[in-house]
Amino acid sequence: MEAQTDAQTYIERGKQALAQGQGRDAAIAYAHAAQIEPDNPDIHIGLAEANLALGAYGVVFMACKKVQELQPEGGAAYNMAQALLNLLDRSYDRALQSLESVISEDPANAYAHAMRAYLLRINGQDYDAGLARSRASRLSYGGAFANCFPPVEQVTKPGYNGNGATMPGITAPPTDQDNPHIERDQAPNWNRTNMQRQMIRTRFWMSQNPRFVTNILIAINILVFAILVVIFQTIDFTTAQGQLDLLNVGAQYGPLVAQGQFWRIFTAMFLHFNLLHIGLNMLSLFFIGPAVEVFYGKWRYLVIYLVSGIVGGIATNFLQPDALAAGASGAIFGVFGALGVFYIVNRRALGAYGTGAITNWIFWLGLNLVFGFSVAGIGITDHIGGLVAGIVIAVLLLPKSRRRRA
């Protein structure tokens, strides 16, 4: 019983290390476990996963073959071994099929979801890859599985009449069982322009910073408020003079919009009446913005935010034309609406978590709407307009395959 406990402890350590992108620590943990239980297929799968992160593809090959010897009748470990072998062979579709079998038997396997995200990204299915990556992170309590999979390279394969054909793939070296400690191949030296290199570096950096757009939006709102505080020497713009100051710098007011100052609908999104106003709005954006940014992508998220805010301002202009309007509430309600759309559309894929998330979303939506209707001075039309816009835009921005599946 003690050996079983020790082996399981090493397995859990290995899983945690992989989730944190620490392939070497994972390999050490699984190696200790293998000394205790040399015939445990789960341990050999762990060794294969850890050595894949280290680039020791020969060890991966041998470990997977060992798993299939120990579990010839199939099962989650057997299918995971087959998925890893297919990955080394660049048979990505077959690897995905094997992973589907793994996930159906072990839906809480965070590594399987991370590997599925990697393969989907190779196939150009970025939206589904993001969904799988989010689930892997949730199941591993925030793990990113960084550097756990081979880098995606451009590899040249012989084509018709010996001509080189460039195809996307991984630079997987041959599986030499006599020398399993094989280093990764070096990336080919492609003749890219400086602009192309900069674009690649920028996209990679943005992908590693999932809060980038949210932080920029929060920073802009806070900066605008701070500048107004310095200019007008006040933090309260709810007074008569404060409202006049906001009006002069771009707050929305129906009669002025009717005169052709349509730009006020946009600029009002970045103005706030006091510290409580901007504090609550930015806190809300801080909590819900990053999720929508990850689920939809940065540009779609920015479109949802800006268009929802504009539609909320238009609704206020028609339904409350005499109101002085300012604030990012309409845009934030739009982001909140998009979050609900994501949970509802993907409720089956998210399982029990999706049901709970939808319940929480409905609860907070109802609470905010009741609060908006019951408290005087809150621009409820802006909230509802932004919410409806966010929901509609989110549905339109979902990939067609995802809409049909829903």
Long-range contacts (C-beta under 8 A, 24 or more apart in sequence): 3-36, 3-37, 4-37, 6-33, 6-36, 7-33, 7-36, 7-37, 7-40, 7-43, 10-36, 10-43, 11-42, 11-43, 11-46, 14-46, 14-50, 15-46, 15-110, 15-111, 15-140, 16-140, 16-143, 17-50, 18-46, 18-49, 18-50, 18-53, 18-111, 18-143, 18-145, 18-148, 19-110, 19-111, 19-140, 19-141, 19-142, 19-143, 19-144, 19-145, 20-143, 20-144, 20-146, 21-53, 21-144, 21-145, 21-146, 21-147, 21-148, 23-50, 23-51, 23-52, 23-53, 23-54, 23-147, 23-148, 24-50, 24-54, 26-50, 26-53, 27-51, 27-53, 27-54, 39-70, 40-70, 41-66, 41-67, 41-70, 41-71, 41-75, 41-77, 41-78, 41-81, 42-77, 44-70, 44-77, 44-81, 45-77, 45-80, 45-81, 48-81, 48-84, 49-84, 49-111, 49-148, 52-84, 52-87, 52-148, 52-149, 52-150, 53-147, 53-148, 53-149, 55-150, 55-182, 55-183, 55-184, 56-180, 56-181, 56-182, 57-88, 57-172, 57-173, 57-175, 57-182, 58-175, 58-176, 58-177, 58-179, 58-180, 58-181, 58-182, 59-180, 59-181, 60-84, 60-88, 60-175, 61-85, 61-88, 61-175, 61-177, 61-180, 62-175, 62-177, 62-180, 75-105, 76-101, 76-102, 76-105, 76-106, 76-109, 79-105, 80-109, 80-112, 83-112, 83-115, 87-115, 87-119, 87-149, 87-150, 87-170, 87-172, 88-172, 88-175, 89-172, 90-169, 90-170, 90-172, 92-119, 92-122, 92-123, 93-123, 95-119, 96-120, 96-123, 107-351, 108-139, 109-139, 110-135, 110-136, 110-137, 110-139, 110-140, 110-143, 110-145, 111-136, 111-145, 111-148, 113-139, 114-140, 114-143, 114-145, 114-148, 114-149, 115-148, 115-149, 118-148, 118-149, 121-152, 122-152, 122-168, 122-169, 122-170, 126-297, 127-297, 127-398, 127-399, 127-402, 128-402, 130-294, 130-295, 130-297, 131-295, 131-346, 131-349, 134-294, 134-295, 135-349, 135-350, 138-353, 150-184, 151-184, 151-187, 153-185, 153-187, 153-188, 154-188, 154-190, 155-188, 156-188, 206-298, 210-290, 210-293, 210-294, 211-289, 211-290, 211-293, 212-293, 212-298, 213-289, 213-293, 213-298, 213-301, 213-302, 213-305, 214-285, 214-286, 214-289, 214-290, 214-293, 214-301, 217-285, 217-289, 217-305, 217-328, 218-282, 218-285, 218-286, 218-289, 220-270, 221-270, 221-272, 221-278, 221-281, 221-282, 221-328, 222-278, 222-282, 224-270, 224-271, 225-271, 225-272, 225-278, 228-271, 235-274, 235-275, 236-273, 236-274, 237-272, 237-273, 237-274, 238-273, 238-274, 242-273, 243-324, 246-271, 246-273, 246-324, 246-326, 247-324, 251-324, 251-325, 251-326, 252-313, 252-316, 252-317, 252-324, 252-325, 252-326, 253-323, 253-324, 253-325, 254-317, 254-320, 254-321, 254-322, 254-323, 255-321, 255-322, 257-317, 257-321, 258-321, 264-313, 265-310, 265-313, 265-314, 265-317, 266-309, 266-310, 266-313, 268-313, 268-325, 268-326, 268-327, 269-306, 269-309, 269-310, 269-313, 269-327, 269-328, 269-330, 269-331, 270-328, 271-326, 271-327, 272-326, 272-327, 272-328, 273-326, 273-327, 277-327, 281-327, 281-328, 281-329, 281-332, 282-328, 284-332, 284-336, 285-328, 285-332, 285-335, 288-332, 288-335, 288-336, 288-339, 289-335, 291-339, 292-335, 292-338, 292-339, 292-342, 295-338, 295-339, 295-342, 296-338, 296-342, 296-394, 296-397, 300-397, 301-335, 301-338, 303-393, 303-397, 304-334, 304-335, 304-338, 304-390, 304-393, 304-394, 304-397, 305-331, 305-332, 305-334, 305-335, 306-331, 307-334, 307-389, 307-393, 308-333, 308-334, 308-335, 308-337, 308-386, 308-387, 308-389, 308-390, 308-393, 309-334, 309-386, 310-389, 311-385, 311-386, 311-388, 311-389, 312-379, 312-381, 312-382, 312-383, 312-384, 312-385, 312-386, 312-389, 313-382, 313-385, 314-385, 315-381, 315-382, 315-384, 315-385, 315-386, 316-379, 316-381, 316-382, 316-385, 319-381, 320-379, 320-381, 323-379, 325-379, 325-382, 327-379, 327-382, 329-379, 329-382, 329-383, 329-386, 330-379, 330-382, 330-383, 330-385, 330-386, 330-389, 331-386, 332-386, 333-368, 333-382, 333-383, 333-384, 333-386, 333-387, 333-390, 334-386, 334-387, 334-389, 334-390, 334-391, 334-393, 335-390, 336-361, 336-364, 336-365, 336-368, 336-387, 336-390, 337-386, 337-387, 337-388, 337-389, 337-390, 337-391, 337-394, 338-390, 338-391, 338-393, 338-394, 340-365, 340-391, 341-390, 341-391, 341-394, 341-395, 341-398, 342-394, 344-406, 345-398, 345-402, 345-403, 345-406, 346-402, 346-406
